[in-house]
């Protein structure tokens, strides 16, 4: 599916401010599973504003983040300088094009909630010779929740009223892949592993919920046109009716789909 060049245009600042950070358990898992020791290179494909990639800066010699949205790359560059991360580079490119011409191999590739936007089979095929033996790809998603908080249903209802029932994405509408990430990995030259991390809790305010929506492909602020103020007023009123404190909690469980390149030493989990 070709979504065009505006898929995440205008979302970068909201992305860096309003998306919840990944838990430290994710970094610990990667360090242990792949025996990370400060050597080698890491690639973050679909890096967004680079916050997750920067948290691996102590565990690699060089980190490369790539993203198709130039505003994301600009934000990643700004944040890495602000946080004094000096071993990261940020490149405006799509993953498939970059990997085909990448001159170096990578001990680890991370793809955080972005694999569905990519040509998954082609990307894994191109990545295989570029991943070091014993290394691999971590595809990060959220496990389906056991129950959905009431406030999330309200958010969805308000979003549907203002944005429509079809999930807009760039120049078209989003179409979820029919084949799972696990099946795509199993059909590749990599070996599949699946892990779940311990659940963690996120607290949201109304402003952060609205900002998170503006960070998504389907909730871009530009889609609202002159209705921004009215939409935000409706969302704020609906959420405050649920909990006047204005604080909303959610439990998230990360599900990691690993594509492992056999060989070498890997620091495999027991």
C-alpha positions as a Markdown table, in Angstrom:
| # | Residue | x | y | z |
|---|---|---|---|---|
| 1 | Unk | 0.0 | 0.0 | 0.0 |
| 2 | Unk | 1.4 | 3.4 | -1.0 |
| 3 | Unk | 0.4 | 6.0 | 1.6 |
| 4 | Unk | 2.3 | 8.9 | 0.2 |
| 5 | Unk | 4.8 | 11.4 | 1.7 |
| 6 | Unk | 2.4 | 13.1 | 4.2 |
| 7 | Unk | 1.7 | 10.1 | 6.4 |
| 8 | Unk | 3.2 | 11.6 | 9.5 |
| 9 | Unk | 3.6 | 15.2 | 8.4 |
| 10 | Unk | 3.1 | 17.6 | 11.3 |
| 11 | Unk | 3.2 | 15.0 | 14.0 |
| 12 | Unk | 6.9 | 15.0 | 15.1 |
| 13 | Unk | 6.6 | 17.5 | 18.0 |
| 14 | Unk | 3.5 | 15.7 | 19.4 |
| 15 | Unk | 5.2 | 12.4 | 19.0 |
| 16 | Unk | 8.2 | 13.4 | 21.1 |
| 17 | Unk | 6.1 | 15.0 | 23.8 |
| 18 | Unk | 3.0 | 12.8 | 24.1 |
| 19 | Unk | 4.0 | 9.3 | 23.2 |
| 20 | Unk | 4.7 | 7.2 | 26.3 |
| 21 | Unk | 8.3 | 6.1 | 26.7 |
| 22 | Unk | 9.1 | 2.4 | 26.4 |
| 23 | Unk | 10.0 | 0.8 | 29.7 |
| 24 | Unk | 13.5 | 0.1 | 30.9 |
| 25 | Unk | 12.7 | -3.6 | 30.7 |
| 26 | Unk | 12.8 | -3.4 | 26.9 |
| 27 | Unk | 16.4 | -2.2 | 26.9 |
| 28 | Unk | 17.4 | -4.7 | 29.6 |
| 29 | Unk | 15.8 | -7.5 | 27.5 |
| 30 | Unk | 17.8 | -6.5 | 24.4 |
| 31 | Unk | 21.0 | -6.2 | 26.3 |
| 32 | Unk | 20.7 | -9.7 | 27.8 |
| 33 | Unk | 19.2 | -11.4 | 24.8 |
| 34 | Unk | 21.9 | -10.2 | 22.4 |
| 35 | Unk | 24.8 | -9.8 | 24.8 |
| 36 | Unk | 25.3 | -6.1 | 24.0 |
| 37 | Unk | 28.6 | -4.8 | 25.2 |
| 38 | Unk | 29.1 | -1.3 | 23.7 |
| 39 | Unk | 30.5 | -2.6 | 20.4 |
| 40 | Unk | 28.9 | -2.8 | 16.9 |
| 41 | Unk | 26.1 | -0.9 | 15.3 |
| 42 | Unk | 22.4 | -0.7 | 15.8 |
| 43 | Unk | 19.7 | 0.4 | 13.3 |
| 44 | Unk | 16.3 | 1.8 | 14.3 |
| 45 | Unk | 14.1 | 1.6 | 11.3 |
| 46 | Unk | 11.2 | 4.0 | 11.6 |
| 47 | Unk | 12.9 | 5.8 | 14.4 |
| 48 | Unk | 10.5 | 8.7 | 14.8 |
| 49 | Unk | 12.1 | 11.4 | 17.0 |
| 50 | Unk | 14.7 | 8.9 | 18.1 |
| 51 | Unk | 14.0 | 8.6 | 21.8 |
| 52 | Unk | 14.2 | 4.8 | 22.0 |
| 53 | Unk | 17.3 | 4.6 | 19.8 |
| 54 | Unk | 19.1 | 7.1 | 22.1 |
| 55 | Unk | 18.5 | 4.9 | 25.1 |
| 56 | Unk | 20.8 | 2.3 | 23.5 |
| 57 | Unk | 23.6 | 4.8 | 23.1 |
| 58 | Unk | 25.7 | 3.2 | 25.8 |
| 59 | Unk | 25.4 | -0.3 | 24.3 |
| 60 | Unk | 26.7 | 0.4 | 20.7 |
| 61 | Unk | 29.5 | 2.2 | 19.1 |
| 62 | Unk | 27.2 | 3.7 | 16.5 |
| 63 | Unk | 23.4 | 4.0 | 16.3 |
| 64 | Unk | 21.6 | 4.8 | 13.0 |
| 65 | Unk | 18.0 | 6.0 | 13.0 |
| 66 | Unk | 16.1 | 6.3 | 9.7 |
| 67 | Unk | 12.6 | 7.6 | 9.1 |
| 68 | Unk | 10.5 | 8.6 | 6.0 |
| 69 | Unk | 9.3 | 11.8 | 7.6 |
| 70 | Unk | 12.0 | 14.6 | 7.5 |
| 71 | Unk | 10.4 | 16.4 | 10.5 |
| 72 | Unk | 11.0 | 13.2 | 12.6 |
| 73 | Unk | 14.7 | 13.2 | 11.6 |
| 74 | Unk | 15.0 | 16.9 | 12.5 |
| 75 | Unk | 13.4 | 16.2 | 15.9 |
| 76 | Unk | 15.6 | 13.2 | 16.5 |
| 77 | Unk | 18.7 | 15.4 | 15.8 |
| 78 | Unk | 17.5 | 18.1 | 18.1 |
| 79 | Unk | 16.7 | 15.7 | 21.0 |
| 80 | Unk | 20.0 | 13.7 | 20.7 |
| 81 | Unk | 22.0 | 17.0 | 20.9 |
| 82 | Unk | 19.9 | 18.1 | 23.8 |
| 83 | Unk | 20.6 | 14.8 | 25.6 |
| 84 | Unk | 24.3 | 14.8 | 24.5 |
| 85 | Unk | 24.1 | 11.6 | 22.6 |
| 86 | Unk | 27.1 | 11.9 | 20.3 |
| 87 | Unk | 27.2 | 8.4 | 18.6 |
| 88 | Unk | 23.9 | 8.6 | 16.8 |
| 89 | Unk | 23.2 | 9.5 | 13.2 |
| 90 | Unk | 19.8 | 10.4 | 11.7 |
| 91 | Unk | 19.0 | 9.7 | 8.1 |
| 92 | Unk | 15.9 | 10.6 | 6.1 |
| 93 | Unk | 15.1 | 7.5 | 4.1 |
| 94 | Unk | 12.7 | 4.5 | 3.9 |
| 95 | Unk | 14.0 | 1.3 | 5.4 |
| 96 | Unk | 14.1 | -0.8 | 2.2 |
| 97 | Unk | 16.2 | 1.8 | 0.3 |
| 98 | Unk | 18.6 | 2.4 | 3.2 |
| 99 | Unk | 19.2 | -1.2 | 4.0 |
| 100 | Unk | 20.0 | -2.1 | 0.4 |
| 101 | Unk | 22.9 | 0.4 | 0.3 |
| 102 | Unk | 24.0 | 0.2 | 4.0 |
| 103 | Unk | 27.8 | -0.4 | 4.0 |
| 104 | Unk | 28.0 | -2.0 | 7.4 |
| 105 | Unk | 26.4 | -4.8 | 9.3 |
| 106 | Unk | 24.2 | -4.4 | 12.4 |
| 107 | Unk | 24.2 | -6.4 | 15.6 |
| 108 | Unk | 20.6 | -5.3 | 16.3 |
| 109 | Unk | 17.8 | -3.7 | 14.3 |
| 110 | Unk | 14.7 | -2.4 | 16.2 |
| 111 | Unk | 11.4 | -1.6 | 14.5 |
| 112 | Unk | 9.0 | -0.1 | 17.1 |
| 113 | Unk | 5.3 | -0.1 | 16.0 |
| 114 | Unk | 6.3 | 0.6 | 12.4 |
| 115 | Unk | 6.8 | -2.7 | 10.7 |
| 116 | Unk | 3.2 | -2.6 | 9.3 |
| 117 | Unk | 4.0 | 0.4 | 7.3 |
| 118 | Unk | 6.9 | -1.4 | 5.5 |
| 119 | Unk | 7.3 | -3.9 | 2.7 |
| 120 | Unk | 7.9 | -6.5 | 5.4 |
| 121 | Unk | 9.1 | -9.5 | 3.3 |
| 122 | Unk | 11.4 | -7.4 | 1.1 |
| 123 | Unk | 12.8 | -5.6 | 4.2 |
| 124 | Unk | 13.7 | -8.9 | 6.0 |
| 125 | Unk | 15.2 | -10.3 | 2.9 |
| 126 | Unk | 17.4 | -7.2 | 2.5 |
| 127 | Unk | 18.3 | -7.2 | 6.2 |
| 128 | Unk | 19.4 | -10.8 | 6.5 |
| 129 | Unk | 22.9 | -10.3 | 5.0 |
| 130 | Unk | 23.3 | -7.0 | 6.9 |
| 131 | Unk | 22.6 | -8.5 | 10.3 |
| 132 | Unk | 25.6 | -10.0 | 12.2 |
| 133 | Unk | 25.4 | -13.7 | 13.0 |
| 134 | Unk | 23.9 | -14.1 | 16.5 |
| 135 | Unk | 22.1 | -10.7 | 16.0 |
| 136 | Unk | 18.6 | -10.0 | 14.9 |
| 137 | Unk | 15.6 | -7.7 | 14.6 |
| 138 | Unk | 13.3 | -6.8 | 17.4 |
| 139 | Unk | 9.8 | -5.9 | 16.2 |
| 140 | Unk | 8.0 | -4.1 | 19.0 |
| 141 | Unk | 4.2 | -4.2 | 19.3 |
| 142 | Unk | 1.6 | -4.0 | 22.1 |
| 143 | Unk | -0.1 | -7.2 | 23.1 |
| 144 | Unk | -3.9 | -7.0 | 22.9 |
| 145 | Unk | -5.2 | -5.7 | 26.3 |
| 146 | Unk | -7.2 | -8.1 | 28.5 |
| 147 | Unk | -9.7 | -5.3 | 29.1 |
| 148 | Unk | -10.1 | -1.8 | 27.7 |
| 149 | Unk | -10.4 | 1.2 | 30.1 |
| 150 | Unk | -13.7 | 3.0 | 29.8 |
| 151 | Unk | -11.9 | 6.2 | 28.9 |
| 152 | Unk | -10.3 | 4.6 | 25.8 |
| 153 | Unk | -13.7 | 3.7 | 24.4 |
| 154 | Unk | -14.8 | 7.3 | 24.9 |
| 155 | Unk | -11.7 | 8.6 | 23.1 |
| 156 | Unk | -12.5 | 6.2 | 20.2 |
| 157 | Unk | -16.1 | 7.4 | 20.0 |
| 158 | Unk | -15.1 | 11.1 | 19.9 |
| 159 | Unk | -12.4 | 10.4 | 17.3 |
| 160 | Unk | -14.8 | 8.6 | 15.1 |
| 161 | Unk | -17.3 | 11.4 | 15.3 |
| 162 | Unk | -14.8 | 14.0 | 14.2 |
| 163 | Unk | -12.5 | 12.0 | 11.9 |
| 164 | Unk | -14.9 | 9.5 | 10.5 |
| 165 | Unk | -15.0 | 5.7 | 10.8 |
| 166 | Unk | -12.3 | 5.0 | 8.2 |
| 167 | Unk | -8.8 | 5.3 | 9.5 |
| 168 | Unk | -7.1 | 7.9 | 7.3 |
| 169 | Unk | -3.4 | 7.4 | 6.4 |
| 170 | Unk | -1.6 | 9.8 | 4.1 |
| 171 | Unk | -3.4 | 10.0 | 0.8 |
| 172 | Unk | -5.6 | 7.0 | 1.4 |
| 173 | Unk | -7.0 | 4.9 | 4.3 |
| 174 | Unk | -5.1 | 2.3 | 6.4 |
| 175 | Unk | -5.3 | -1.3 | 5.5 |
| 176 | Unk | -4.0 | -3.7 | 8.2 |
| 177 | Unk | -1.8 | -6.5 | 6.9 |
| 178 | Unk | -3.7 | -9.8 | 6.6 |
| 179 | Unk | -0.5 | -11.8 | 7.3 |
| 180 | Unk | 0.9 | -11.5 | 10.8 |
| 181 | Unk | 4.4 | -10.3 | 11.6 |
| 182 | Unk | 5.1 | -13.8 | 13.0 |
| 183 | Unk | 4.2 | -15.5 | 9.7 |
| 184 | Unk | 6.3 | -13.1 | 7.7 |
| 185 | Unk | 9.4 | -13.8 | 9.9 |
| 186 | Unk | 8.8 | -17.6 | 9.7 |
| 187 | Unk | 8.7 | -17.3 | 5.9 |
| 188 | Unk | 12.1 | -15.5 | 5.9 |
| 189 | Unk | 15.6 | -16.7 | 6.5 |
| 190 | Unk | 15.5 | -15.5 | 10.1 |
| 191 | Unk | 14.3 | -17.7 | 13.0 |
| 192 | Unk | 11.2 | -16.5 | 15.0 |
| 193 | Unk | 11.1 | -15.9 | 18.7 |
| 194 | Unk | 8.2 | -14.3 | 20.6 |
| 195 | Unk | 8.5 | -12.7 | 24.0 |
| 196 | Unk | 6.2 | -10.7 | 26.3 |
| 197 | Unk | 7.6 | -8.2 | 28.7 |
| 198 | Unk | 6.0 | -7.5 | 32.1 |
| 199 | Unk | 3.1 | -5.1 | 32.0 |
| 200 | Unk | 3.7 | -1.4 | 32.8 |
| 201 | Unk | 1.3 | 1.4 | 33.7 |
| 202 | Unk | 1.0 | 4.7 | 31.9 |
| 203 | Unk | -0.8 | 7.8 | 33.2 |
| 204 | Unk | -2.4 | 10.2 | 30.8 |
| 205 | Unk | -3.8 | 13.7 | 31.1 |
| 206 | Unk | -6.4 | 15.1 | 28.7 |
| 207 | Unk | -3.8 | 17.3 | 27.0 |
| 208 | Unk | -1.4 | 14.3 | 26.5 |
| 209 | Unk | -4.3 | 12.2 | 25.1 |
| 210 | Unk | -5.1 | 14.9 | 22.6 |
| 211 | Unk | -1.4 | 15.3 | 21.7 |
| 212 | Unk | -1.0 | 11.5 | 21.3 |
| 213 | Unk | -3.8 | 11.6 | 18.8 |
| 214 | Unk | -2.1 | 14.4 | 16.9 |
| 215 | Unk | 1.0 | 12.2 | 16.8 |
| 216 | Unk | -0.7 | 9.4 | 14.8 |
| 217 | Unk | -1.2 | 9.0 | 11.1 |
| 218 | Unk | -5.0 | 8.8 | 11.4 |
| 219 | Unk | -5.3 | 11.7 | 13.9 |
| 220 | Unk | -3.1 | 14.4 | 12.3 |
| 221 | Unk | -4.2 | 17.8 | 13.3 |
| 222 | Unk | -4.4 | 18.9 | 9.7 |
| 223 | Unk | -7.3 | 16.6 | 9.1 |
| 224 | Unk | -9.5 | 18.8 | 11.4 |
| 225 | Unk | -8.9 | 22.0 | 9.6 |
| 226 | Unk | -10.8 | 24.8 | 11.4 |
| 227 | Unk | -12.5 | 22.4 | 13.8 |
| 228 | Unk | -9.5 | 21.9 | 16.1 |
| 229 | Unk | -10.9 | 24.0 | 19.0 |
| 230 | Unk | -14.3 | 22.4 | 18.8 |
| 231 | Unk | -12.8 | 18.9 | 18.7 |
| 232 | Unk | -10.5 | 19.5 | 21.7 |
| 233 | Unk | -13.4 | 21.0 | 23.7 |
| 234 | Unk | -15.6 | 17.9 | 22.9 |
| 235 | Unk | -12.7 | 15.5 | 23.9 |
| 236 | Unk | -12.0 | 17.4 | 27.1 |
| 237 | Unk | -15.6 | 17.5 | 28.2 |
| 238 | Unk | -16.2 | 13.8 | 27.4 |
| 239 | Unk | -13.1 | 12.7 | 29.4 |
| 240 | Unk | -13.7 | 14.9 | 32.4 |
| 241 | Unk | -17.2 | 13.4 | 32.7 |
| 242 | Unk | -15.5 | 10.0 | 33.2 |
| 243 | Unk | -12.9 | 11.2 | 35.8 |
| 244 | Unk | -12.9 | 14.9 | 36.9 |
| 245 | Unk | -9.3 | 14.4 | 38.2 |
| 246 | Unk | -8.2 | 14.5 | 34.6 |
| 247 | Unk | -5.8 | 11.6 | 35.1 |
| 248 | Unk | -6.4 | 8.3 | 33.2 |
| 249 | Unk | -4.4 | 5.1 | 33.6 |
| 250 | Unk | -3.7 | 2.3 | 31.2 |
| 251 | Unk | -1.7 | -1.0 | 31.5 |
| 252 | Unk | 0.4 | -1.9 | 28.5 |
| 253 | Unk | 2.2 | -5.1 | 27.7 |
| 254 | Unk | 4.8 | -5.2 | 25.0 |
| 255 | Unk | 5.0 | -8.2 | 22.7 |
| 256 | Unk | 8.3 | -8.6 | 20.9 |
| 257 | Unk | 8.6 | -10.5 | 17.7 |
| 258 | Unk | 12.3 | -11.4 | 17.2 |
| 259 | Unk | 13.9 | -12.3 | 13.8 |
| 260 | Unk | 17.1 | -14.1 | 14.8 |
| 261 | Unk | 20.1 | -14.7 | 12.6 |
| 262 | Unk | 21.6 | -17.9 | 13.8 |
| 263 | Unk | 25.4 | -18.2 | 14.5 |
| 264 | Unk | 27.9 | -16.4 | 16.6 |
| 265 | Unk | 27.4 | -15.7 | 20.3 |
| 266 | Unk | 24.1 | -14.2 | 21.3 |
| 267 | Unk | 23.7 | -14.0 | 25.0 |
| 268 | Unk | 20.5 | -15.9 | 24.7 |
| 269 | Unk | 18.0 | -15.8 | 27.5 |
| 270 | Unk | 17.5 | -18.8 | 29.7 |
